[in-house]
Amino acid sequence: MTRIRLNNVSKQFAPTTNKANSEVIEAVRKLSLEIQSGEFFTFVGPSGCGKSTALNLIAGLEHASSGEILFDDNSVSQLEPKKRDVAMVFQSYALYPHLTVFDNIAFPLQLRKVAKPEQRSAVGAIASKLGLENLLERKPKELSGGQRQRVALARALIRRPRVFLMDEPLSNLDARLRLEMRAVIRRIFLEEMITTVYVTHDQEEAMVLSDRLAIMRDGEIEQCGTPLDMYENPRTQFVAEFIGNPPVNMLKADIAARLFPALISRIGDSKSSVNAAIRPNLLTAVKAPVSGKSSSDTAVAKLIEMTGPDCWVHLDYEGVIIRARVPSGADISAGEHVHLEYSLDDFIFFENASGLRVELTAVEN
């Protein structure tokens, strides 16, 4: 297992036009982090945030403009990809169409001139783990998308690389196959314990798979930590809004104080300078206030959203949409006026100007 360290790594690309005022594109800016040995680490963020560039820098497909990349305290910054001993799986399966599944998986071993009995043993073992044992004689065109991605995964794993890199590997799969492959990837990782760096734009995928993740924005790391820490303790408004499904309710403080009267003691004179946020699962929609519980002003139910065992209501309050949980057995319909039960301690606050989280304590009357 290999530990990866990035020290102040930046990557610039030349302008894409010849105009005199064209600026250098800074894809990654002063990236510093340590990925632990045997860790499943994910770069996640919107398109163009620099996550794939960061992965390519670790792989050696791109060379850093400045800074240093180390594997186990040894610099690999100037090494070519094949000398870094990494294996990659991409969004495209990159299988050889004229080879069988067996030969696609065995290809790295064939390049090393591994003896055929050893090839058969290794391919059989990895194929069994990935449910491919009955497909070894087929060609890629005879496989489903999920099967092709499992073959690509098997080919990367059979090398036993120091580092395993995955760039949007599930993007081409439909929703059901993505769920299946997420489970496969997590199970295989727990068995193999190879240091893995993963890239995705899908925050739910990142949360499910990762030991830790880095949320990237404009070439920089916005926050790095465990999935639970990201969800419960976002340091910025960007992170709070990026992580979570359904998405966080983000309200201007003056509107929040009118909808949730108890917030006035917390917001005080900050109404114009902060936003108030609360997760939908921490708001409970009810038809009438319950004695002893904090309850909101009324809002109008616009949409009831069933997602299997969970039910969510979209509410309109002064033109702002708020999402809340509908408790089991509650009979709430579109058009009804409802209240929201809440706890003051579940709200978090962010500065308008900087987007940074701020702590607001109760204001004495």
N, C-alpha and C positions, 0 to 999 in steps of 0.2 A: 504494500500500500504506500501511496506517495502523498506527501504534503505539498501543496502549491502555494507560493507566495508571490503576490504582485506588489512591487514597490514603486509607487508614483509613476505608473505606466500611462503614457499618452500615445495617441495615434492621430496623425494628421494626414489628410489626403489633399493632393493638388487640386486647384480649382477645376471645375468641369468645363469652363469656357475660357477663351483667350482674352476676355475683356480686361482692361487695365485695372478696374476696380474689383475684380473677382477676388473673393477671400478664400484662404485656406480652410478646408472643412476639418473641424476637430471632432472626430467621431467618438473618441474616448479621452477623458481629461483627468489626469492625475489620479488614476485608479490605484488604490492601496487596499489590499485585503489578504487574508490567509484562509485557505481552504484546507481543512484538517484531513489527515490520512483516513481513508475509508469513508469519507463524508459524501452525501448526495447534496450537491450545492446547485442552486438554480439562479440564473440571471433572468429576470422577468421585467417586462415593461412594454410600453407602446412601440409601434413601428418607428424606426429611426432613433431609438434611444441609445444605441451603441452596444446592445447585448450580444449580437452576433459577432461584431468586431472584437469584443472582449474574448469570446470563445475562440475566434480565429487567431488571436494573439497567443493564447495558451497553446493552441495546436501548432503554431509556427507557419500557418498559411498567410499570416501577415506579420511583419516585423515592427516592433514598437518604435515610434519616433523618439521616445525618451523613456527612461525608467528601466526596470529590470524584472524579469520573470525567473523564478527559481523553483526547481523540483527538489525537495529534500535538501535545501540550502545550497544546491549547485545551480549556477546560472545556466539557463537554456535559451537565453535571449537571442543568441546567434546561431543556434542549432536549427537544421532543417527538420521538417515534420517527422521524417522516418527515423531520425536520430533521437527524437524525444520519446519514442515508444508510446504513442497515443493511438487510440482507435476512435473513429468517428462514425456516427449514424446521422444521416441528413433527412430533410423533409422528403426528398426524392429517394427511392429505395436503392438506386444505383446497382441493380443486379445485372449480371451478364445474361442476356436473353437466350443465348445458345447453350448455356450450361444448365445442368440439372440443379435442383435444390442442394443435393449432396455436394456437387462440385463448387457451387457458389459458396457454401459454408466452408468447405475445405480449402478454398483458394489460398488463404494466407499460409496454411501449412504446406501446400504444394510449392509455393514460392520458396519456402525454407527447406524444401526437399525432405520433409518429414516422411519417414517410412509409412507405406500404405496401411499396414496393420494399426499403427498409431493413429493415422488419419481416421480410419473407420471407427476406432474406439472413441476418439475425441468428438467426432461428428455425431455419433450415436448418443453420447452423453448429453451434449448441448441440445440436440434435437429433441430428446426426451423431456428435458426441462421446459422447452418452449412448445411442446405439443406438435412437433414437426415430423415425428418418426414415420408417419404413414405418407409423407409427401416428398420423400427424398429423391424419388425418381421423376418427379414432375419438373416441367420447365416453368419459369416465372409467369408466362402468359396464362398458365392454367391455375394460377393462385388468385385468391382475393387480396384486396389491399392490406387487410390485417395480417394475412399469411406472409405476404411479401415483406412487410415491415418486420415480422418475427425472423424471417430469413436474414435480413440485413442486420438485425440485432445479434443473431447467432454468429454470423460471420465476424462481427466486431469482437464478441466475447471470446471466441475460440482462440484468439491471439494471446489472451491473458496479458493485456497491455498494462502499463503503469497507471495510465489515466484513460478514462472512458469519457468521450465528449459526444453530446447529442444536441443537434440544432433543429428545433421544431419538428421532431420525428413523427408527431401524431397529426400534423396539420391537414394531411390529405385524407384522413379517415373520417367516416361519419361518426355521429355522436355515440352510438352503441359500441362501435369498435374502439373509439378513444377510451371509453370506460374500461373495456376489456384489456387494452394494451397498457393502460396506467397500472392496473393490478399486476400484469405480467412484469412490467419494468420494475415495480417496487419489490415484488417477490424475488426476482432474479438478483437485484441489487443486494437485498438482505442476505442472499445465499453467497454471492461472490465477494461482496465487500470491496469492490474496486472503487477508488476515488473517482467520483462521477461529477462532471460539470454539465448542466442541462440548460438549454435556452428555450423559452416559450413566451408568447404574448398573453397566454391564458393564465390568469391569476389563480383560478381554481385548480388547474393542473399543477401549478407550482406549489400551492398549499398542500395538496394531497401527497406529492412525491417527495418533497424536500425535507432534509434535516434542517437546513438553513437556506435562506434566499436573499438575494440583493435586488431591490427594486431600483431600476435605472431610469434616469430622466435626463435628456439632453447631454448624454455622454458621461454623466456622473452618477455615483451611487446615492440615491435619496435616503435609503435606510437599509440596513443589513441586520438580519436576526432570524429567529425561529418563526414559523408560520403563525403560531399562537401569539407571539409577541407583536408581530406586525398587525394582527387583527385587533388585539386588545389595547396596544400602546403605540399607535402611529405617531411619529414625531412631527409629521407635516400633514397639511390638508390633502396634498397630492396622494400620499400613501393611504390616508383614510378613505379617500374616494376610489382609489384603484383596487384596494383589497376588500373583498366581501361581496356576497351575493345572497339576497338582494343588496344593492349598494346602500351605503350609509346615507342617512338623511342629513343634509347640510343646509342649515337655515341661517339667514341673517339674524343677528342677535335681537333686533327689535321685533321681528316677526315671531321668533322663538319665545320671547318673553310674553307676547300676547297670547300665544297658543298654550304655553305652559307657564301659568302664573307664578309657580314657585321659583322659576328661574330668575325672577327679578332680584331676589336676594343675592344671587351669585353673579349676575351680570353687572348690576349697579350702573355706573356711568360709562360702561364699555360698549353700549349698544351700537355705536357707529363704527367701532374699530375691530370687532371680533365676529366670527361665525360660530354657531353652536351646532354640534354634531351628535347624533345618537343612532345606534344600529336599529334596524327595523325589528329584530327579534327582542329588543328591550322595550318595545312599545306594544301594549295590548289594547286592541280595539274593543270597546264595550258600548252598549246602547245607553246605559245610564251610569253615572258615577257610583262608586262603591264607598261607603263610609269608611274612613280611616286610611284611604289610599289617595295619593296625589292623582288628580285628574285634570285633563286639559279642557280648554274651550271646545266647542263643537266644530267638527269639520265634516265635509260632505263626502260620502263614499262614492267613488267614480268607477272603480273596477275591482272585482274580486278575482284573485289569481290563485288557482289550485295548482300545486306542484307536488302531487303525490300525497304524502302524509301532512304536508304543511299547507297552510292557507294564508294568503296575504291580501291586504286591502290597500288600494291606492286612494288616498284622501286628498281633497282639495281644500286648502286653507289660504284665503287671500291670493288665489292664483298660484300658490306653491303646492307641488305634489309631495306628500309624505307617505311613506310605506310603513305598515304596521302589521303585526301578527294578529290573526283571528284565532281565538282559542277554540279548541274542539267543542263542537256542539253549539257554538254561537250562530245565530241566524241573522247575518248582516247582508243587506242587499244594496245594490247600486242605487244612489239617490237618497239614502237615509243619512240623517245627521247622527254622528257617533262621537264618543269621547275616547281619549287615550289615557290609559293608566301608565304611569312612569315613575322612575326614581331619579331624584335630582343628581345622585352620584353617578348615574350612567351617562351623563352628558360630558363631552370634552369640547375644548374651545381652541380656535385657531385665529391668529392675527390676520386681518384682511390683507395688509400690505405685504407681509413676508411669507404668509402661509404656514408659519411655525406654530407649534402647539404652545399654548399658554395655560397656566394654572390660575383659576379664579376661585377665590375663597368667598365664603358668605359675607355679605356686607351687613354691618350692624345698623339697625334703624335708629 
